Amino acid sequence: MINWKALEAEQDDISRITLSLSTFYRTALNKGKNILLVKDEIANIKSYLDIQLAMHDNSFDVVYDIDDSILKYETLNLILQPLLENAIGHGIDVKTDGRGEIRIEGKENGDFIDFTVSDNGIGMTKTQAALILSKSSNGYGVSNVNERIKLYYGEKYAVKIESTPGAGTKVMLHFPKRVEN
């Protein structure tokens, strides 16, 4: 109804955001399932970032580099959105020089899928990166993703963070390919 009213009032931006919000909730809720296809996780983050770009007056750029070959595989639900939320809130939003950029890469790597979320924000120290992954972190998004990946795929599949203060952050996920049953 909101979309219809927006279109009727010729408010294309409200219509677009409403459709993005609808997609975000549909894929995030995923009928209560913890597993979805990579293509749906990508649809989720695209909707999330569309909303964030509207909220931030398009003040940063987003670059997608996703191999089509990984779209058919399974992944855990909501593993990329918390990484993007951190990239925006702790990297891009606090950046004081130049335009912010977030890059999302998804690649097939033999029997594995690799995701990388990187930003050109303010970066962090190794101590800060380690704290984000710990259970004692003030936030719960990235540490929750880390714990869910380890529980589902095994202890050796954990979130990895590379960051340099003043030069941005790169968060990497690496896990086995699995096909929907």
C-alpha positions in Angstrom: 0.0 0.0 0.0 2.8 2.4 0.8 4.4 1.7 -2.6 1.1 2.3 -4.4 0.6 5.6 -2.5 4.1 6.6 -3.3 3.7 5.9 -7.0 0.3 7.7 -7.0 2.0 10.7 -5.5 4.9 10.4 -8.0 7.4 9.9 -5.1 9.7 7.4 -6.9 12.4 7.5 -4.1 9.8 6.5 -1.5 8.6 3.7 -3.8 12.1 2.4 -4.3 12.9 2.5 -0.6 9.6 0.7 0.2 10.4 -2.0 -2.2 13.9 -2.4 -0.8 12.6 -2.6 2.7 10.1 -5.3 1.6 12.9 -7.3 0.0 15.1 -6.8 3.0 12.5 -8.1 5.4 11.4 -11.0 3.2 15.0 -12.3 2.8 16.0 -11.5 6.4 13.1 -13.4 7.8 13.5 -16.2 5.3 10.4 -18.0 6.6 12.3 -18.7 9.8 15.0 -20.6 8.1 18.7 -20.1 9.0 19.9 -21.2 5.5 19.2 -19.5 2.2 20.8 -19.3 -1.2 23.7 -16.9 -1.8 21.5 -15.1 -4.4 19.0 -14.3 -1.7 21.7 -13.1 0.7 22.9 -10.8 -2.1 19.4 -9.5 -2.7 19.2 -8.8 1.0 22.3 -6.7 1.2 21.5 -4.9 -2.0 18.2 -3.9 -0.4 19.9 -3.0 2.9 22.5 -0.8 1.1 19.8 0.9 -1.0 18.1 1.9 2.2 21.4 3.0 3.8 22.4 5.0 0.7 19.0 6.8 0.8 19.5 7.5 4.6 23.1 8.8 3.9 22.1 11.0 0.8 24.2 8.7 -1.4 27.3 10.0 0.4 29.3 6.8 -0.3 29.8 4.3 -3.1 29.1 0.6 -3.2 30.9 -1.7 -5.6 29.7 -5.3 -6.1 32.0 -8.0 -7.5 30.0 -11.2 -7.1 30.6 -14.3 -9.2 27.4 -15.6 -10.7 28.7 -19.1 -10.1 28.2 -18.8 -6.3 24.6 -17.7 -6.4 23.2 -21.3 -6.4 25.0 -22.3 -3.2 23.7 -22.2 0.4 24.8 -19.7 3.0 23.8 -18.7 6.5 21.2 -16.1 6.6 22.3 -12.5 7.5 26.1 -13.0 7.4 26.9 -10.0 5.3 24.5 -7.4 6.6 26.2 -7.0 10.0 29.5 -6.6 8.3 28.1 -3.9 6.1 26.5 -2.2 9.1 29.9 -2.0 10.8 31.6 -0.8 7.7 29.1 2.1 7.4 28.8 2.9 11.1 32.4 2.5 12.2 34.3 3.1 9.0 32.5 5.3 6.4 30.3 7.5 8.8 33.4 8.6 10.8 35.6 9.1 7.8 36.6 12.8 7.5 38.5 12.9 4.2 37.3 11.9 0.8 34.3 9.8 -0.4 33.6 6.5 1.3 33.5 3.3 -0.6 32.3 -0.2 0.4 33.3 -3.2 -1.8 31.5 -6.5 -1.6 33.2 -9.4 -3.2 31.9 -13.0 -3.5 34.1 -15.5 -5.2 34.2 -19.3 -5.9 37.5 -20.7 -4.6 37.7 -24.4 -5.4 35.3 -26.1 -3.0 34.8 -22.9 -1.0 33.0 -19.6 -1.2 34.9 -16.4 -0.2 33.2 -13.2 0.7 35.1 -10.0 1.4 33.5 -6.7 2.7 36.0 -3.9 2.6 35.8 -0.2 3.2 38.1 2.8 2.9 37.0 4.1 6.3 39.1 5.0 9.3 40.3 1.4 10.0 41.2 0.0 13.4 44.0 -1.6 15.4 44.6 -5.3 15.7 43.4 -5.1 19.3 40.1 -3.5 18.2 39.6 -6.1 15.5 40.2 -8.9 17.9 37.6 -7.4 20.3 35.0 -7.2 17.6 35.3 -10.9 17.1 35.1 -11.7 20.8 32.1 -12.5 22.9 32.9 -9.6 25.1 32.3 -7.2 22.2 29.9 -4.3 22.9 28.2 -5.1 19.6 26.8 -8.4 18.7 26.6 -8.4 14.9 30.1 -9.4 13.7 30.8 -11.7 16.7 27.4 -13.3 16.1 28.3 -14.0 12.5 31.6 -15.4 13.6 30.0 -17.8 16.1 27.3 -18.9 13.7 29.9 -19.6 10.9 32.0 -21.7 13.3 29.0 -23.6 14.6 27.6 -24.4 11.2 30.8 -25.0 9.2 33.3 -25.8 11.9 35.8 -24.0 14.1 38.4 -23.4 11.3 35.8 -21.3 9.4 35.9 -18.0 11.2 35.6 -14.3 10.3 39.0 -12.8 9.6 39.6 -9.0 9.8 42.5 -7.1 8.3 42.6 -3.4 9.1 45.0 -0.5 9.3 44.2 2.7 11.2 43.5 5.4 8.6 43.4 3.0 5.7 40.2 1.0 6.0 39.1 -2.5 6.9 38.6 -5.8 5.1 36.4 -8.5 6.6 36.7 -12.0 5.1 34.5 -15.1 5.2 35.6 -18.4 3.9 33.3 -21.5 4.0 32.6 -24.7 2.1 30.2 -24.7 -0.9 26.9 -26.5 -0.1 24.1 -27.1 -2.5 20.5 -26.7 -1.5 18.8 -30.0 -0.5 
